[in-house]
Amino acid sequence: MENIESQFQILTEQLESVRKEIMSKSIKDLIIVQNRIYSQVEALTWLSQALMLFGSLPPLRGWAASPDVLLRLHEHIRFQKPKVVVECGSGSSTLVIADALRQNGQGVLISLEHSDKFGAQTRSLLDREELTPWVDLRIADLELWAGPHMNSGKDEVLRWYSASSLVGIKDVDLLFVDGPPGKTCKYARYPALPAIADRLAPNAQIWMDDTVRQEETDIAKDWAENYGCSLEFFSLEKGLGVLTSALPNGELAVDELSKTPAFNVGLDDAIASAFEAHIKSRSLGVTLQFGISSVTLHLAEALKSENAGKLCCVAEPSELLDELQLEIQKRGLESVVSLISAPLEAWNYLYPDSTDLALKRWFDAETLEQLPPLDWVVVDGPDWQAKPYTRYPALPSVLDKLAQNAEVWMLGSESQQVRSVVNAWCSDYSLTCDSSSSRIFKLKV
């Protein structure tokens, strides 16, 4: 009897151990799933705020691109401002890309689609959103592919988008690969780079969606090896591989915040000299910059070197803002620079009468109310949204924060959009404007 009780006790302990192990694993799995769901909801929330659509996107489940990759795609286009984008496979990504191009006020998307059904659906959505002018949608059947491929073609027919779909394509800044369907053949997406390689602009990027699948990962790695590209994988819901093509001199492109004008206005000698002269001639407390750019780091370093107060930057949430924060930490500028991530919201206080109601958006009022008195305001954001008065609220939104003898500088005086805003400010607020500095309008308030 004692032996039976002993065995029963051992069995009970073993069962309890197994139960705890199963519970622990279940909790861990639940947390992983919960985090994944949260990441997509968070991405969808930011994406919804960034898009300027009349209706909703198609469902973003199943074959469709996930919210996280679409958000990254939209932000990349908004900030990098590619002139020519090509995508393989149309759908929700078509709307997202076209919306970003429209907000930029420049660029074209060439969308390759093999399905009449899906092509018609995409065209209908583009018409509804008035995005048709930004998209060249090319619908044609897949045809035999005889070019380079990872599939030998011995056991199945190799097909890709028709050669006629590629006519006139050149200087491609961004290639987004999300088609054709995997059932077309093994390594179905491989021809994308061989077909477009000689049509890429210097420093072009190639984005491979769905790299959680081994085929897409293998394709991206093969492209990197055989086409001289750098490759980075991102742990998104369905995975993303980003390749950057080599520059003409064979060096790989590096996106350095301090060297590229990828944000808004690029730093040049004229702007750098004007900043340095202003900092040396004034007693500054707080400088505010709307938007982020390659100007930001130089401005921060100049303020630090002259012990000339603090720099506060207000910009939309983005990966580039996160990258800038890391660069600021790397350069030891945290004591000088404060980065504030602020979404755009409806802002109807004052605009020129001709401004489209849908474009009356500015950084949220609560963020701006917390700003200290400002001695200098530099306007280099947010991105233009295809209308001339996007940055008009910069002045009225902080007017009550401006210290005596404060100055407001609008960068990019060569732009008609900038000139329109400055002219409206001078008229509405009786300001004088100094346009003697290259690429800068200086207004004394």
N, C-alpha and C positions, 0 to 999 in steps of 0.2 A: 504493500500500500504506500509506504514512504517513497519507494522508487517511482511509483506512478505520479505521486504529488511533485516529486522533484523534476520529473520530465515535463509535467504540466507547467511548472514554474518557469523552466527554461524556455518552453514553447511560448509562454505568455510574454516573456521578456523579448524573445526574438520577434514576435508579432508587433510589440510596442516599438521596437527599433525600426522595423520596416514601416510602420505607420508614420513615425516621425520623419523618416527619410522621404516618404511619399509626400507628406505635408510640406516639408521644406522645399522639395522640388516643385511642387504645385504652386507654392507662394512665389518662388523665384520666377516660374513661368508666367504667373499672373502679372507680376511686376513688369516683366519684359513686354508682355502684350499691352498692359496699361500704358507704359511709356511710349510704345509705338503708336497707339491710338492718339495719345496726347500730342505727339509730334506732328501727326497729320492734321489734327484739329487746329493746333497752333499755326501751322503753315497755311492752312486754308483760311484762317482768320486774317493773317497778314496779307495773303494774296487777294482776298476779297476787298480789303481796304485799298490795296494798290491799284486794282483794276478799275477802269472807268467804263463799265459796260452798262447797257440798258437792262439786259436780262441776265439769266444765270448761265454758268458754264454747263456743258454736258456732264453727266455723272463721271466722277473721277475714280471709279473702281474698275475691276476687270482689266481689259487691255489698255485702258486710258492711262496717260501719265499721272503720277501721284501728285498731290498738292505740294510736297516738299521740292520736287524737281521743277515744277512749274513756277513756284515762287523764286527759286534760284535762277531760273531762266529769265523771268521777267526783270529781276534786279540786275542781272548781268547786262541785259540789253539796255535798260534805263541808264546805267552808269557807263558802260563801255561804248555805247552808241555805234553799233555796227551799221554799215551802210547796206550790206547785202547779207541776208540770212537765207539759208537753204534748209528745209526740213524734209526728211523722208518719212512720209506718213502724215496725213492731216487729221485734225480733230480738235480737242481742247487746246493743245499746244499752239495751234494755228491762231486761235483767238487771243491767247496770252501773248504770243510774239507780236501779233499785229497791234494789239493794244499798247504794248511798250513802244513800238515804232511810232504810233500816232502821238503818244505823249512826248516822245523825243522830237517830233516834227520832222523826221527824216528817216530814210531807209526803205527797203522793200524786202518782203518775204516771198521767196519762191518755194511753193509747197508742192511736192511730188506725191501723187496719189494714184493708186492703180484701181480702186474700186469706184465704180459709177455711183453706187448707193451711198457710200461714206463721203465721196466727193460732193454729191448733191446736198447732203446734210451740212457739210462744212460751208458750202457756198451760201446756203440759206441762212446760216448763223452769221456769216460775214455781212450779208445784206442787212440783216436785222440790226446789227451793231454798227452799221455804216463804216465797216472796216475794209470793204472791197478795194478801195484805192490803194491800200497798203499791201495787198496780197496778189501775187501772180499764181493762181491755183491751176496746176497742170495735171489733168486727169487722162491717163492712158494705160492700156493693159501692160502687164509685165511682159518682157520679151526675153528671148534667149540671151544669155550672158556668156561671152567667150573670153573675157579678160581674166586677170589674176583672181584666184579664189583659194580658200582653204579646203574647199570640197573638190575632190578630183573629178566629180561628175560621172563616175563610172556606174553608180547605182541609182542616180536620180538626175533629172533635168535641172540645170541651173538657170534661174530667171532673175531679172532685176528690172528696174524702171526703164522705160524705153529711151533709146538714144535721142529721139525727137524731143523728149522732155528736158533735155539738157542744153538745147540750142540757146545760144546767147548768154549762158551763165558764165560769169567771170568775176574776179576780185571778191570771192566769197570770204567774209569775215567770220562767219559762224555757221557750222554745219551741225544740225541736230538730227541724230539718227534714231528713229523709233519705228522703223519699218524697212522692208516689207514684213509680213507675218512670218513667224518661225516655221510654220507648216510649209512654206514655199519650198524650202530645202534646208539641209543642214548648213549652218553658218550663212543664213539667208541675207544678213546685213553686211557681209564682208565687202561686196562691190562698192559700197558708198564712197570709201576713200580712194580706191583705184580710179573710180569714175570722175571724182571731183578734184583729185590731187593737183592737177595742173591748172585748176581754175581757182585755187585758193589765193587769198591776199597774204602778204607777209604777216607773220604773227597770228594767223588765223587759229581758231579753236574748233575742235571736233568733239562733240558731246555724244557719247554712247549711253543711251538709257538702258535700264534693265540688266545691269552688270551683276545682279545677284544670280543670274543664270550663267552657267559655265561657258556657254557658247559665246555670249557677248563679252565676257571677260577675256576669253582666248582671242577673240577678234581684236579687241583693243590692244592687247599685248603684242599681237602680230603687227598691227599697224605701227605701234611705237617703234618696234625693232626695224621694220622694213621701210618706213617713211621718215625716219629721223625725227620723231616727235617725242616730247616729254609726256609723261602719263601720270595722272593722279586719280586714285579712286576715292569716292565719297560714300560714306555709309548712310545712304538714304534708304527709304522703304524698299525700293526696287533696285537700288544701286545706281551709281553714275560714274562713268569713266570720262575724264576730261583730258584730251590731248591738245598740246600746243605745237603748231608747226614750227619748223626751223626758220630763222631769219635768213635773208639772202646770203649773208656771210658765213652761214653754217652754225652760228651760235644759237642756242635755244633762247626763246623769248622769256624774259623774266618781268613780271608785273611788279615793279618797285614803285611804291607810293611816291617817293621823292623824285622820280624821274619821268613819270608818265602823266599826261594830261587826261587820264581816263575818267576822272570824276566830272569836272565842269570846265573851269578855265585852267589852262596849263601855266606853270610858272616859267617866266622868262626873265631876262636881265632887267627889262624895263619895270616890270612889276616888283621884282626883288629890290631894286634900287629905290623905288617909290616907298615901299614899306619901310625900309631901313631909315630913309631920310625922315619919314613921318615919326617913327618911334624915337629917333634921336632928338627931334625938335619939340616933342610934346611931353608933358607929364601925364602919363596914362595910368588909369586905375584898372578898368575892365574893358576889354575889347570883345565884341561879339562877332562871330562869323556865322552867317546863315549858309548851310551847306558845307560839304567837305570837298577838298580838292588837293592837288599837289602843292597848292599854296599854303595849306594849313601847317605843314611841318616847318616850312621856312619861316612863317610868321611866328610860330611858337618859339623857334630857336632864336630869332631876332629879339623877341620880347625877353627871353631868358638872359641873353648875353648883355642886354642893356638894363636888366632888372627893372623892366617897364610894366609891371603889373601882370594880370592874368588874361588868358584867352579862353572864352566860352564858345563852344561850337554847338549849334542846334541843327540836327539833321535827321532825316527819316531813318528808321531802323533798316539796316542792311548788313550784308556780309562785309562790305567795304568799310563800314563804320567799325565793325569788330576788328578788321585787319589794321585799321588806323590806330585803334586803341593799343593793340599789341606793339605797333611800331613806336608809339609814344612811350610805352613802358621800356622798350628796348633802348631808346635814346635818352632815358632819364628825364622826360619832360612832364611827368605826372604832376609836379608841383606848379606847373605853369598852365597846363591845359585841362579843361573840363569838357568832356564830350557828353552831350545830352541827346538821347534818342527820343524823338518826339514824332508821333504820327500826324499826318495831315487830317484836318477835319473841316467841316463846313465853316466858312468865314465870310460873312456878308456885310461887314461894317461899312466898307467903302470900296468901290471899284469904278473904273470908267464905265460909262453906260453901255458900251458895246460888248462888255465881257460876257461870255457864255456862263449862265448860271451854274452849270455842271463843273466849271473850272474854278469856282470861287472857293478855294481850299487853302488853308494855311496851317502852320504848326499850332498845336492845341493851346488854347488860351491859358490854361492852368500852368503849363510850363513857362510861358512867357511872363506871367504875373510874378513868378518867383525870381526873375532876373534882378540883379542889383543895378544901381545907376551905371549907365554906359557912356564911356568917353569916345568910343570909336566903333562903328558898325561896318563890317565888310560883307557885302551881299554876293554870294557865289552859289546860291541854291534857293529852293529846291530845283530839280530839273524842269526845264520848260515842258509844257504839256500841249504843244501844238497851237498855243494861243499866245499873243504878245504880252499879256499882263499877268502871267503866273507869279512873278516876284513883286508885284505891286504892293502887297500887304506888308512887305519888309519894313517900310517906314512907318505907316500908321500903327502897326501892331506894337511898336516899341517907342512911339513918340513920347509918351509920358515917362519913359525910362532914360531919356537922353539928358546927359549932364550939360551944363552951360558950355558953349563953344564946341560941342561934340560935332564930329563929322561922320557922314555916311558915304562909303565908297561902293560904287557898283562896278564890278569887274566885267570885262568883255564889251568895251565901248564900240568895238567893230560890228557888233550884232544889232540888227534892226530891232529885235525884241527888247534888248537892253535900252536902246535909245527911246523906244516907245514908253517904257516905264519911267525913265528919267524925265522925259518931257512932261509926262502926266504929273509926276511929283512936283516939278518946278511950277507947273500951272496951279495945282491944287493947294500947294503949301507955300507959294511965293518964295521959293528957294533960289539961291544962285548956284550955278554949276561951273566947276573948273574942269575943262576937258583937255588941258594942256599935256597931261601925262598920257603916254601910250597905253591904250587898252583899259583905262580907268576913268570913270566919271567921279569927281569929288564934289560932294554937296555939303555946305555948311548950314547947320540948322540953328 
